[in-house]
């Protein structure tokens, strides 16, 4: 569980920056990449990450008017990236403005369960990390460079003049 708004904001700043880095290596052509015919596409997952703040945080009491969680996946990676940046900044600033540390233990009805506000924030961070990891596998299959998030990627090791880990 997230214990302070400041901790969440610091984590979100890093994690959203990492997601923007990953989105920055996508191409319009790669958005259709799937592991299997019936699997989720790279574009679907990127869009799911993008629209999940509005869906999740509106359930937690933040305002996301004019938000359409059923909007189709854009075919333009720049549209996904710009919408992510906009919604991410909006969500983060609303949390900082409207919530305080004392509210993080407040209980909310989320998806038929009782969650604390701090758990909502922790889940939002974990949800994004989970799907960003899925994206990196699809990016490799699509022949895209994968940026390092928690350490150098294979390509970054090579750029440092070091042997990438097997």
RAZI-V735764 format. One record per residue. RES is the residue in one letter. PHI is phi as a letter, one per 40 degrees, with the letter a starting at -180 (none if undefined). OMEGA is omega as a letter, one per 20 degrees, with the letter a starting at -180 (NA if undefined). Layout:
# RAZI-V735764
RES_PHI_OMEGA + RES_PHI_OMEGA
This chain:
# RAZI-V735764
X_none_r + X_c_a + X_b_r + X_a_r + X_c_r + X_c_r + X_c_r + X_c_a + X_c_r + X_c_r + X_c_a + X_c_r + X_d_r + X_c_a + X_c_r + X_c_r + X_c_r + X_c_r + X_c_r + X_c_r + X_c_r + X_c_r + X_d_a + X_c_r + X_c_r + X_c_r + X_b_r + X_d_a + X_c_a + X_c_a + X_c_r + X_c_a + X_c_r + X_b_r + X_c_r + X_b_a + X_d_a + X_c_a + X_c_r + X_c_r + X_c_r + X_d_r + X_c_r + X_c_a + X_c_r + X_c_r + X_c_r + X_d_r + X_d_a + X_c_a + X_c_a + X_c_r + X_c_a + X_c_a + X_c_a + X_c_a + X_c_r + X_c_r + X_c_a + X_c_r + X_h_r + X_c_a + X_c_r + X_b_r + X_c_a + X_f_a + X_c_a + X_b_a + X_c_r + X_b_r + X_c_a + X_c_r + X_c_r + X_c_r + X_c_a + X_b_a + X_c_r + X_c_r + X_c_r + X_c_a + X_c_a + X_c_r + X_c_r + X_d_a + X_d_a + X_c_a + X_c_r + X_c_r + X_c_r + X_c_a + X_c_a + X_c_a + X_c_r + X_c_r + X_c_a + X_c_a + X_c_a + X_b_a + X_b_r + X_b_a + X_d_a + X_c_a + X_c_a + X_c_r + X_c_r + X_c_a + X_c_a + X_b_r + X_c_a + X_b_r + X_f_r + X_g_r + X_b_r + X_c_r + X_b_r + X_c_r + X_d_r + X_c_r + X_c_r + X_c_a + X_c_r + X_c_r + X_c_r + X_c_r + X_c_a + X_c_r + X_d_r + X_c_a + X_c_r + X_d_a + X_c_r + X_c_r + X_c_r + X_d_a + X_c_a + X_c_r + X_c_r + X_c_r + X_c_r + X_c_r + X_c_a + X_c_r + X_g_r + X_c_r + X_c_r + X_b_r + X_c_r + X_c_r + X_b_r + X_b_a + X_i_a + X_c_r + X_c_r + X_d_a + X_c_a + X_c_r + X_d_a + X_c_r + X_c_r + X_c_a + X_g_a + X_b_r + X_c_r + X_c_r + X_c_a + X_c_NA
